[in-house]
Amino acid sequence: MKKIFLFIFICLFAAGLSAQDKETLKPIMARNLTTEQDFYNAITIFSRTHDQNLMFASAAALIDSVPPAKFENNILSVILSPTADSIKVFFGAVILSSMDSGNKDLIDIVSSGLSSQDSIVKGYAAASLALLGGLDKKNADLIIGLYSFDKVFALKALNALTGYKEKELVKLVKKAAKSKDSSVRKGAAQMLGTFTGEDSTKALFAMLKTESDSDIISDIAFSLSRRPDLAAPGIKKCLSTDSSKKIALGCSLTLGFMEADGIDIIREGLKSSDENTRINSLRAVSVKAKALSEYKGKIADMDLEKQNLKSLIPLIAAMKNDPSKKVSEIAEQTGRAFINLL
C-alpha cells in the first residue's frame, strides 16, 4: 500500500497541477499536517473530492495528524451529508475516533468496516473500535495488520486496547506473528522490532524459521538487525543453514542491515570452512554494499561503515578462487556490488 500511495503521489505531481496545488498536497501525502491551513486543506479535499485515492490520502493524513477540536463539526457534516458515499462516511467516523471524541454513536459506523474485503479498511475499523472501547482483544490481529501501513494510528489503538501495558502488547503481537494472514504477520514482524526484550527477539527468530514470504522475511531481518546484542548469536549460528532455504536469506539480510555490529560476524563467516556459511556471509556483504551505495539519507558513522566494508575486499577477492564453484561465483557477484561504493 505504501507503494500505491507513492505512485499516487507521483501521478498527482505529474498531472499538470499548479505549484500551489502541489504545495497543498505535500503535507497530506506525508501525513504531516501541522498548521491550521494544512488541516483546512485536508478536510476540504476529504469532504469535496470524488477521487477515491485523494479521499483515502486526505483521510489517512487527518487520522494520523489528529485535527484540533475546532474542526469536529466539519467532519460531522461529512458524515451527515446525504451525498457522501459509505466509505467516506466510514473514514469520517475513523477521523473522529482519532480525535478522542469518545462518541459511542460512532461504533456502528466504524463497525461496518469489519466486513470489508480490504485489510486496511478492516484495520482502521478495528483500531477505531479499540479507541471507542468497542473491540475485543481477540480482534487485535486486525490492528497489527494495519501497522505496516499506518504505524501511528495502529500503535495508538493497541495502547488503548492494552492499557499501555507493554507486556500485554508484546503478547498480542507474538500471537499475531503466527497468523495465516500475511498482512498481520508483516505488521507483527515490524512491531516486534520496536520492543527491546528477549521475548520479542525469540519471536522474530521463530518467524524466520517458518516464513516463506520474502517481503516479510525482509521485515523480520530489519527488526532483528535493530538489536544486534540479542540477535548476533542466533544469526551467527544461522549462517550455516542451507543457502537455498528462505531462512538463510533472512540471516544474510539481518547481517547486511546491521551497522558496525555485524561486520565481525561477516568477516568470520567469510573465513569459515563451511560452504553455506561462506555463501550466506557473501550475500550479507552484497546487501550491506547495496544499501550503503543507494542510501540517500544519513547513517550514523557512515564513513566508518564504508571503511569496515571495504576492509573485506581482500578476503572477497581471494574467494573468487574458492574451491567451491558456487562460492567463487557469488564472490564475483559480491565484488561487483562494491563498484558503486568505491
Protein Blocks (a to p, Z undefined) as FASTA:
>chain_A
ZZmmmmmmmmmmmnopafklmmmmmmmmnopafbfklmmmmmmmmmmpcbfklmmmmmmm
mmmnopafklmmmmmmmmmpmkbcfklmmmmmmmmmmnonopaklmmmmmmmmmpmbfkl
mmmmmmmmmmnopacfklmmmmmmmmmmmmmlmmmmmmmmnoopaklmmmmmmmmmmpmb
lklmmmmmmmmmmpcbfklmmmmmmmmmmpcbfklmmmmmmmmmmmmmlmmmmmmmmmmp
cfkbmklmmmmmmmmmpcfklmmmmmmmmmpmbfklmmmmmmmmmmmmmmmmmpmbdceh
klmmmmmmmmmmmmmmmmmmgfblklmmmmmmmmmmmmmmZZ
